[in-house]
């Protein structure tokens, strides 16, 4: 009997522990960008729709930006949820937490830096630069909407769920395929894009335990990560995944719209 591609990946995943240095998979990232475009009002929507295949992630043979370990923010290593009074600027954050601050990632600051570059690109009117910066910002904002990017237990290593990162962010979206339909809200103007990073972090982190719990339930009675596992995982966490990616698309559209305005 021939194994499907997903089954082969699942078998391999049982033997190889994937590195948590992976973002949302390409399929999920492309869905986020396409839905973000749909969330925009007429002016920017027309621009991004007309140039969508020039966005690196959506280009033919294109791939999302390369991920790195600093594109994380394992904030629960330093303070418990709801992260009250955590500085939203990097220097005060480093001053408060010292060397530990450099070990949990720079994701919020990367979002802030990327947004500023997009603002400058918008001012320049250079379409290629705008699209490149938009793509990079979309990647980072989508990361902020991944609960696992915000916890020290990103790969399930602390709960005996090794490889969870790959299973939730890459393989579950692939397994859902056409059933994974996003529904973003209308993009909105962000009064304070810098402070909104903190809101994204808190709003996404609340789902960490849900991801861990639902995957543990999906694994019950199974000996490997086969297609049966992903069918069970979709039943348990498919709605959560859809909501996280839809929120990511809304936030991406909102950052683009704010920079455009």
C-alpha positions as CSV (number, residue, x, y, z in Angstrom):
1,X,0.0,0.0,0.0
2,X,1.4,3.4,-0.9
3,X,1.6,6.0,1.8
4,X,0.2,9.5,1.2
5,X,2.7,12.4,1.5
6,X,1.3,13.4,4.8
7,X,1.6,9.8,6.1
8,X,5.3,9.7,5.1
9,X,5.9,13.0,6.8
10,X,4.2,11.8,9.9
11,X,6.3,8.6,10.0
12,X,9.4,10.6,9.6
13,X,8.3,13.0,12.3
14,X,8.1,10.1,14.7
15,X,11.8,9.5,14.3
16,X,13.1,13.0,13.9
17,X,12.6,15.7,16.4
18,X,12.0,18.9,14.4
19,X,13.7,22.1,15.4
20,X,11.3,24.7,16.8
21,X,13.1,27.3,14.6
22,X,10.2,27.1,12.2
23,X,7.4,29.6,11.7
24,X,3.9,29.0,10.3
25,X,4.3,26.7,7.3
26,X,4.2,28.1,3.8
27,X,0.6,27.1,3.3
28,X,-0.6,28.9,6.4
29,X,1.5,32.0,5.7
30,X,0.1,32.3,2.2
31,X,-3.5,32.0,3.5
32,X,-2.8,34.8,6.0
33,X,-1.5,37.1,3.3
34,X,-4.3,36.5,0.9
35,X,-6.9,37.1,3.6
36,X,-5.1,40.2,4.8
37,X,-5.4,41.7,1.4
38,X,-9.2,41.0,1.5
39,X,-9.4,42.8,4.8
40,X,-8.2,46.1,3.4
41,X,-10.3,49.0,2.3
42,X,-10.5,49.9,-1.4
43,X,-7.3,51.9,-2.0
44,X,-4.7,49.6,-0.4
45,X,-6.7,46.6,-1.3
46,X,-6.4,47.4,-5.0
47,X,-2.7,48.0,-4.7
48,X,-1.9,44.7,-2.9
49,X,-4.3,42.7,-5.1
50,X,-2.7,44.0,-8.2
51,X,0.8,43.3,-6.9
52,X,0.1,40.1,-4.8
53,X,2.3,37.9,-6.9
54,X,5.2,40.3,-6.3
55,X,5.0,39.6,-2.5
56,X,7.8,37.2,-1.9
57,X,5.6,34.7,-0.1
58,X,3.0,34.7,-2.8
59,X,5.3,34.8,-5.8
60,X,5.5,31.7,-8.0
61,X,8.1,29.4,-6.4
62,X,8.2,31.9,-3.6
63,X,8.7,31.1,0.1
64,X,8.0,32.9,3.4
65,X,10.9,34.8,4.9
66,X,13.6,32.6,6.5
67,X,12.9,32.1,10.2
68,X,15.4,32.6,13.0
69,X,15.5,31.9,16.7
70,X,15.2,35.6,17.5
71,X,11.7,35.6,16.0
72,X,10.3,34.2,19.2
73,X,9.3,35.8,22.5
74,X,9.2,33.2,25.2
75,X,8.0,35.8,27.7
76,X,6.7,33.2,30.2
77,X,10.3,32.3,31.0
78,X,10.5,35.8,32.7
79,X,7.1,36.8,33.9
80,X,3.7,35.0,34.3
81,X,0.7,35.9,32.2
82,X,-0.9,38.5,31.8
83,X,2.5,40.1,31.6
84,X,1.5,43.3,33.4
85,X,3.9,46.2,33.3
86,X,6.3,44.5,30.8
87,X,8.1,47.3,29.0
88,X,7.1,47.7,25.3
89,X,10.4,49.2,24.3
90,X,13.5,47.0,24.0
91,X,16.0,49.0,26.0
92,X,13.8,49.3,29.2
93,X,13.0,45.6,28.7
94,X,16.7,44.7,28.7
95,X,17.3,47.0,31.7
96,X,14.7,45.2,33.7
97,X,15.5,41.6,32.8
98,X,19.3,41.7,32.1
99,X,20.9,38.8,30.2
100,X,17.8,36.7,30.3
101,X,16.1,39.3,28.0
102,X,18.4,38.2,25.2
103,X,17.5,34.5,25.5
104,X,13.8,34.6,24.8
105,X,13.8,36.2,21.3
106,X,13.1,39.7,19.9
107,X,9.8,39.2,18.1
108,X,8.0,42.3,19.4
109,X,10.9,44.6,18.6
110,X,11.3,43.0,15.2
111,X,7.6,43.8,14.5
112,X,8.2,47.4,15.6
113,X,11.3,47.7,13.5
114,X,9.6,46.1,10.5
115,X,6.6,48.4,10.8
116,X,8.9,51.5,10.7
117,X,10.6,50.2,7.6
118,X,7.3,49.8,5.9
119,X,6.3,53.3,6.9
120,X,9.5,54.6,5.3
121,X,8.9,52.4,2.2
122,X,5.4,53.9,1.9
123,X,6.8,57.4,2.0
124,X,9.3,56.5,-0.7
125,X,6.6,55.3,-3.1
126,X,8.8,52.4,-4.2
127,X,6.4,49.6,-4.9
128,X,9.1,46.8,-4.8
129,X,10.3,48.1,-1.4
130,X,6.7,48.4,-0.1
131,X,6.0,44.8,-1.1
132,X,9.2,43.4,0.4
133,X,8.7,45.2,3.7
134,X,4.9,44.3,3.7
135,X,5.9,40.6,3.3
136,X,8.4,40.7,6.1
137,X,6.0,42.5,8.4
138,X,3.2,40.0,7.6
139,X,5.5,37.1,8.6
140,X,6.4,38.7,11.9
141,X,2.8,39.7,12.8
142,X,1.6,36.2,11.9
143,X,4.2,34.9,14.4
144,X,2.8,37.1,17.1
145,X,-0.5,35.3,16.6
146,X,1.1,31.8,17.1
147,X,0.7,30.9,20.8
148,X,3.7,28.6,20.6
149,X,6.0,31.5,19.6
150,X,5.3,33.1,22.9
151,X,6.1,30.3,25.3
152,X,9.2,28.5,26.6
153,X,7.4,25.3,25.9
154,X,7.3,26.1,22.2
155,X,8.0,22.5,21.0
156,X,6.0,20.8,23.7
157,X,9.3,19.6,25.3
158,X,8.2,20.4,28.8
159,X,4.9,18.4,28.5
160,X,6.3,15.3,26.7
161,X,4.9,16.6,23.4
162,X,8.1,16.9,21.5
163,X,7.6,18.1,17.9
164,X,4.4,20.0,18.7
165,X,5.6,23.1,16.9
166,X,5.8,21.3,13.6
167,X,2.6,19.5,14.1
168,X,0.5,22.5,15.0
169,X,2.1,25.2,12.7
170,X,3.0,23.2,9.6
171,X,1.4,19.8,9.4
172,X,-2.1,20.5,10.7
173,X,-2.6,23.4,8.2
174,X,-1.4,21.1,5.5
175,X,-3.7,18.3,6.6
176,X,-6.7,20.6,6.7
177,X,-6.0,21.8,3.2
178,X,-9.1,23.4,1.6
179,X,-11.1,23.0,4.9
180,X,-8.9,25.7,6.4
181,X,-10.8,28.8,5.4
182,X,-9.9,32.1,7.1
183,X,-12.3,34.9,8.0
184,X,-10.5,38.1,8.9
185,X,-12.2,41.2,10.3
186,X,-11.9,44.5,8.4
187,X,-8.5,46.0,8.8
188,X,-8.5,48.9,11.2
189,X,-6.3,51.9,11.9
190,X,-3.9,51.3,14.8
191,X,-3.7,54.3,17.0
192,X,-0.5,53.0,18.6
193,X,1.2,50.3,16.6
194,X,4.0,49.9,19.2
195,X,1.6,49.3,22.0
196,X,-0.5,47.0,19.9
197,X,2.4,44.5,19.9
198,X,1.7,43.9,23.6
199,X,-2.0,43.4,22.9
200,X,-1.2,40.8,20.3
201,X,1.1,38.9,22.6
202,X,-1.4,38.8,25.5
203,X,-4.3,37.9,23.1
204,X,-2.3,35.0,21.6
205,X,-0.7,33.6,24.7
206,X,-4.0,32.7,26.3
207,X,-4.3,29.9,23.8
208,X,-1.0,28.1,24.7
209,X,-2.7,25.7,27.2
210,X,-5.5,25.1,24.7
211,X,-3.0,23.9,22.0
212,X,-1.2,21.7,24.5
213,X,-4.4,20.2,25.9
214,X,-6.2,19.6,22.6
215,X,-3.1,17.9,21.0
216,X,-2.7,15.7,24.1
217,X,-6.4,14.6,23.7
218,X,-5.9,14.0,20.0
219,X,-3.0,11.7,20.7
220,X,-4.9,9.4,23.1
221,X,-5.1,5.8,22.0
222,X,-2.6,6.4,19.1
223,X,0.9,5.2,18.8
224,X,2.2,7.6,16.2
225,X,1.5,10.8,14.3
226,X,-0.3,9.3,11.4
227,X,-3.2,10.7,9.3
228,X,-5.6,9.4,12.1
229,X,-3.8,11.7,14.5
230,X,-4.2,14.7,12.3
231,X,-7.9,13.9,11.7
232,X,-8.3,13.9,15.5
233,X,-6.2,17.0,15.9
234,X,-8.3,18.8,13.4
235,X,-11.5,17.9,15.3
236,X,-10.0,19.2,18.5
237,X,-7.9,22.2,17.4
238,X,-9.0,23.0,13.9
239,X,-11.2,25.8,15.0
240,X,-8.5,27.3,17.2
241,X,-6.0,27.2,14.3
242,X,-8.5,28.9,12.0
243,X,-9.2,31.6,14.6
244,X,-5.5,32.2,15.1
245,X,-4.7,32.5,11.4
246,X,-7.8,34.7,10.9
247,X,-6.6,37.0,13.7
248,X,-3.2,37.1,12.1
249,X,-4.7,38.2,8.8
250,X,-6.7,40.9,10.5
251,X,-3.6,42.2,12.3
252,X,-1.5,42.1,9.1
253,X,-4.1,44.0,7.2
254,X,-4.3,46.5,10.1
255,X,-0.6,47.1,10.2
256,X,-0.5,47.5,6.4
257,X,-3.4,49.9,6.4
258,X,-1.9,52.0,9.2
259,X,1.4,52.3,7.4
260,X,-0.5,53.2,4.2
261,X,-2.5,55.9,6.0
